[in-house]
Amino acid sequence: MSRDIIQQLKNLKQGEVSPREEWLKNNREFLMSQIRNTIPSEEKPGAVEKFWLGMSIFLPKKVVFDFVRPLSILLVVAIVGTSGWIATVDASYQSLPGDLLYPAKRAVEKTQVMAASVTGNDKAETKLHVEFAKRRATELKQVVKDPNKQDKATQAVVDLKTEIKNVNNSLEEIKNNTTDKGQAETAKDVSKSVEQIKITLKEVKAELSVGTSTESKILSKDVSEVKDMAKDTAVNAVDIMVTKHLEGDTTVTKEEVKAVLDKTIQTAVTEAAAGEQNMVGVNSVVTAVKEAVKTENLTMNTTSTPAEQKLLDKVTNQTKDATVKTQEASVVLGKTVSEAKNLLASDNLTQVVDKIREASETSKTVEKMQDNVLSSATRVIPAPIIEAVKTAVGDSLSSSTTENWKIIVVSTTASSATILNNLPIAVIVTSTPVSTTTIKK
């Protein structure tokens, strides 16, 4: 068997091999395709390529293709890309939570903060956080006013809290930074901006105060917490401004520092006066309603339920007690402010800051009392009436006219004016001659 195989191999080696025609054809096509793939094809230049070849008439071909063409392409991309980016950012700037472009707005902000953080620019990062906090406050105000977006208000409050925390963190970094200059000026700017945030939040609270839903009350409480945070931030900024100035930072002059301190003191006085006016107004309308209930029960042969009468008595007592405490706090605050002004006159700037901090704490305490009383009062009196009385009383007490305001309680069939279930009552606030007023300056 093996000898036969060996002989066949010898014959194969010595003989002639004649491959089949089909095999030759297939392998010839395969080899030619491989050759074509390894040789670059000659393509006719397109219109764009002809343009660059035409440019070679005026400039060397190497310069055109190695420098001119890449730079031109880069410029076109930059123009198109930047234009679209700017348009998107500009359109998203006015967007609110829930809008399609709002995520783009927040993405731009995060990019800006990241850029400032990477470069180690603490002042720029602080200013960005302050600006974003102002935006969040404005967004919250707009969202609360828009019935279609009120479901976004809670998240807007959370976002605002986050930004104010970021501002405080940035202020802390500035406080601990002993090398960079210009920190006093940054702290001054923060103080000014946070005061604007406080004003916006005051307007938000006023908007929420006329709401009767549980959601409105919860949201109002959250906004009060944010406002307290803003008050603390404003004081911290003033404190850092004074500290850096005393350490030799001349970006803010002594006169500018004293001007900021004086304005901060005046703000505390204004807030205290507004709080007292609010409490006087609420106390007046609650007392008037209580008296009207008694009259209605006697003259119209109607009787409020024991639970209703008990609730009204409770609210009346709470309001009266809060009014007294507010007036007492105003006296204490007045003393603190007087001491602060004396210290300011003698250039004891650090001690002025301490007095400002005391005044701020007193203001926060008074505002919490007011919030609690207003929340209780709206259980027996429609919120819009309370807000109208607060405004009227505030205008009267702060005006220089001879008019005062009287609370008149009358019977009505209007369901919107119902105070207690069995007693349809309307409250009218009107200016009257001084001799018949129930609220005096």
SULDA-V847492 format. One record per backbone hydrogen bond with DSSP energy under -0.5 kcal/mol. CO is the residue of the C=O (numbers start at 1). NH is the residue of the N-H. E is the energy in kcal/mol with one decimal. If there is no record, write none. Layout:
CO:NH:E
CO:NH:E
This chain:
1:5:-1.6
2:6:-2.1
3:7:-1.9
4:8:-1.9
5:9:-2.1
6:10:-2.0
7:11:-2.1
8:12:-2.1
9:13:-2.3
10:14:-2.1
11:15:-1.9
16:18:-0.5
17:19:-0.5
20:24:-1.8
21:25:-2.1
22:26:-2.2
23:27:-2.0
24:28:-2.0
25:29:-1.9
26:30:-1.8
27:31:-2.2
28:32:-2.1
29:33:-2.0
30:34:-1.7
31:35:-1.9
32:36:-2.4
33:37:-1.7
34:38:-0.9
35:38:-0.6
35:39:-0.7
36:39:-0.6
38:40:-0.5
41:43:-0.9
46:50:-2.6
47:51:-1.7
48:52:-1.9
49:53:-2.4
50:54:-2.5
51:55:-1.8
52:56:-0.8
53:56:-0.5
54:57:-1.7
55:58:-1.2
55:59:-2.0
60:64:-2.2
61:65:-2.4
62:66:-2.3
63:67:-1.9
63:68:-2.2
64:69:-2.9
67:71:-2.0
68:72:-2.3
69:73:-2.3
70:74:-2.3
71:75:-2.2
72:76:-2.1
73:77:-2.4
74:78:-2.3
75:79:-2.4
76:80:-2.6
77:81:-2.9
78:82:-2.7
79:83:-2.2
80:84:-2.0
81:85:-2.2
82:86:-3.1
83:87:-2.2
84:88:-2.3
85:89:-2.8
86:90:-2.9
87:91:-2.1
88:92:-2.2
89:93:-1.3
90:94:-0.5
92:95:-1.4
96:99:-2.7
99:102:-0.9
101:105:-1.7
102:106:-2.2
103:107:-2.1
104:108:-2.2
105:109:-1.7
106:110:-2.3
107:111:-2.0
108:112:-2.2
109:113:-2.4
110:114:-2.3
111:115:-2.3
112:116:-2.1
113:117:-2.5
114:118:-2.6
115:119:-1.7
116:121:-2.2
117:120:-0.8
120:122:-1.3
121:125:-2.2
122:126:-2.4
123:127:-2.3
124:128:-2.1
125:129:-2.2
126:130:-2.2
127:131:-2.4
128:132:-2.6
129:133:-2.1
130:134:-2.1
131:135:-1.9
132:136:-2.5
133:137:-2.1
134:138:-2.3
135:139:-2.9
136:140:-2.4
137:141:-2.1
138:142:-2.2
139:143:-2.7
140:144:-2.4
141:145:-1.3
142:146:-1.1
145:147:-0.7
146:149:-1.9
146:150:-0.6
149:152:-2.4
150:153:-1.3
152:156:-1.9
153:157:-2.1
154:158:-2.0
155:159:-2.6
156:160:-2.0
157:161:-2.5
158:162:-2.1
159:163:-2.1
160:164:-2.3
161:165:-2.3
162:166:-2.1
163:167:-2.2
164:168:-2.2
165:169:-2.4
166:170:-2.3
167:171:-2.4
168:172:-2.0
169:173:-1.9
170:174:-2.2
171:175:-2.5
172:176:-1.9
173:177:-0.8
174:177:-0.6
176:178:-0.7
182:186:-1.5
183:187:-2.5
184:188:-2.1
185:189:-2.2
186:190:-2.2
187:191:-2.3
188:192:-2.0
189:193:-2.3
190:194:-2.7
191:195:-1.6
192:196:-1.2
193:197:-1.7
194:198:-2.2
195:199:-1.7
196:200:-2.1
197:201:-2.4
198:202:-1.9
199:203:-1.7
200:204:-1.9
201:205:-2.5
202:206:-1.9
203:207:-1.9
204:208:-2.2
205:209:-1.8
206:210:-0.5
207:210:-0.6
208:211:-1.7
213:217:-1.7
214:218:-2.4
215:219:-2.6
216:220:-2.5
217:221:-1.9
218:222:-2.1
219:223:-2.5
220:224:-2.0
221:225:-1.8
222:226:-2.0
223:227:-2.4
224:228:-2.1
225:229:-2.0
226:230:-2.3
227:231:-2.2
228:232:-2.2
229:233:-2.3
230:234:-2.5
231:235:-2.0
232:236:-2.5
233:237:-2.5
234:238:-2.0
235:239:-2.6
236:240:-2.5
237:241:-2.3
238:242:-2.3
239:243:-2.6
240:244:-2.9
241:245:-2.0
242:246:-2.5
243:247:-1.4
244:249:-2.6
245:248:-1.4
248:250:-0.7
249:252:-0.5
253:257:-2.3
254:258:-2.4
255:259:-1.9
256:260:-2.2
257:261:-2.3
258:262:-2.5
259:263:-2.2
260:264:-2.2
261:265:-2.1
262:266:-2.2
263:267:-2.1
264:268:-1.7
265:269:-1.8
266:270:-2.5
267:271:-2.6
268:272:-2.1
269:273:-2.4
270:274:-2.4
271:275:-2.2
272:276:-2.2
273:277:-2.3
274:278:-2.3
275:279:-2.1
276:280:-2.3
277:281:-2.2
278:282:-2.5
279:283:-2.7
280:284:-2.1
281:285:-2.1
282:286:-2.4
283:287:-2.3
284:288:-2.3
285:289:-2.2
286:290:-2.2
287:291:-2.1
288:292:-2.0
289:293:-2.2
290:294:-1.7
291:295:-2.0
292:296:-3.0
293:297:-2.4
294:298:-1.5
295:299:-3.1
296:300:-2.1
296:302:-0.9
305:309:-2.7
306:310:-2.5
307:311:-2.2
308:312:-2.5
309:313:-2.4
310:314:-2.3
311:315:-2.6
312:316:-2.4
313:317:-2.4
314:318:-2.5
315:319:-2.6
316:320:-2.5
317:321:-2.6
318:322:-2.7
319:323:-2.3
320:324:-2.0
321:325:-2.4
322:326:-2.5
323:327:-2.2
324:328:-2.3
325:329:-2.6
326:330:-2.1
327:331:-1.5
328:332:-2.1
329:333:-3.0
330:334:-2.3
331:335:-1.9
332:336:-2.3
333:337:-2.7
334:338:-2.2
335:339:-2.2
336:340:-2.3
337:341:-2.4
338:342:-1.8
339:343:-2.4
340:344:-2.3
341:345:-2.1
342:346:-1.2
343:348:-2.7
344:347:-1.4
347:349:-1.6
348:352:-1.7
349:353:-1.8
350:354:-1.5
351:355:-1.9
352:356:-2.3
353:357:-2.3
354:358:-1.9
355:359:-2.5
356:360:-2.3
357:361:-2.1
358:362:-2.2
359:363:-2.4
360:364:-2.2
361:365:-2.1
362:366:-2.4
363:367:-2.2
364:368:-1.9
365:369:-1.9
366:370:-2.2
367:371:-2.4
368:372:-2.3
369:373:-2.3
370:374:-2.8
371:375:-2.2
372:376:-1.8
373:377:-3.0
374:378:-1.9
376:379:-1.6
377:380:-1.7
377:381:-2.1
382:385:-0.8
382:386:-1.5
383:387:-2.5
384:388:-2.1
385:389:-2.5
386:390:-2.6
387:391:-2.2
388:392:-2.6
389:393:-3.1
390:394:-2.5
391:395:-2.6
392:396:-2.3
393:397:-3.0
394:398:-1.6
395:399:-0.7
396:399:-0.7
404:432:-1.1
405:438:-0.7
405:439:-1.1
406:408:-0.6
406:430:-1.9
408:410:-0.5
408:428:-3.3
410:426:-3.0
414:417:-1.3
415:418:-1.4
420:423:-1.0
423:419:-0.9
423:420:-1.2
423:425:-0.8
424:412:-1.4
426:410:-2.3
426:428:-0.5
428:408:-2.8
428:430:-0.6
430:406:-2.5
432:404:-1.0
433:436:-1.7
434:437:-1.4
439:405:-0.7
